[in-house]
Amino acid sequence: LVCSRAMASKTPVGFIGLGNMGNPMAKNLVKHGYPVIAYDVFPEACKEFQDLGAQVTDSPADVAERADRIITMLPSSPNAIEVYTGANGILKKVKKGSLLIDSSTIDPAVSKELAKAVEKMGAVFMDAPVSGGVGAARAGNLTFMVGGVEQEFDAAKELLTCMGSNVVYCGEVGTGQAAKICNNMLLAISMIGTAEAMNLGIRLGLDPKLLAKILNMSSGRCWSSDTYNPVPGVMEGVPSANNYQGGFGTTLMAKDLGLAQISATNTKTPVPLGSQAHQIYRMMCAKGYALKDFSAVFQFLREEETL
């Protein structure tokens, strides 16, 4: 592995945000021999890391005081703004030359604002949102989409390859977020399309396994149909086989589609299907699907006869 290079400098790495994604990501850094300096707004999230020998701090500012490479993994734009620029934020104590990598999925415009504030302090900011979900975070094979100054990419890559198998440079700050948002908008649209097609076929009397097989050897094939089919009983090892538990939550998909809407508005880009997908996932959140995997749109369509 790239990470176990004898040359890799094992100076401490700060990690802020030990949630569903941050927890396994930080553990992979520990596995690769990096001393981790951790912070989470919920102290119980840090307990496990204390047992692993990580240092736990009281605020993002404390992390910045003790580490000059920091990864943040936070739920949304307001959390990221708070962690970087808040009263006890990273920027209160950040050291010159520090490398700050934000793996949250947030508005690209917010990433650019944060980068400006970080630059004023003489440090470097990169956005590096991820694709692959909790399973890939545990396995260490996430895809990172990285935006920032190209000269800093190798320094970021050294850390990110400990947590992911694909680390792709996308361009200036904000382009990592842009790539992630576009991918997830397409994913949402294709998942809804797959659910509609499967539901129609089932009502026309087709066996769902057979229909999936035909779609997957035909021009309608997509990741949602061949790797993550939304119909219970068609595939094993996916959320639809487990009452839509785990996977990528409907609330998170609704959030990412909201970011796509903001970006579409800012750039005057027409996204009629992206907008429709956003509404469908927001309706799902309102109807009790918030914590189910986003492939539960199949179940939602079967129940919403009025749609």
Protein Blocks (a to p, Z undefined) as FASTA:
>chain_A
ZZlpmklccbdcddehjafklmmmmmmmmmnopacddddfblklmmmmmmnopacdfbfk
lmmmmpcbdcdddfblklmmmmmmmmklmklmpcehiacddfbdcdfklmmmmmmmmmmn
opacdddddehijmlmmnopaccddeddfklmmmmmmmmmmmbcbdcdfbjehjlmmmmm
mmmmmmmmmmmmmmmmmmmmmmnopafklmmmmmmmmmkbcfklmmmccbghkaghiakl
noogghjdfklmmmmmmmmmmmmmmnopacfklmmmmmmmmmmmmnopmmpcfklmmmmm
mmmmmZZ
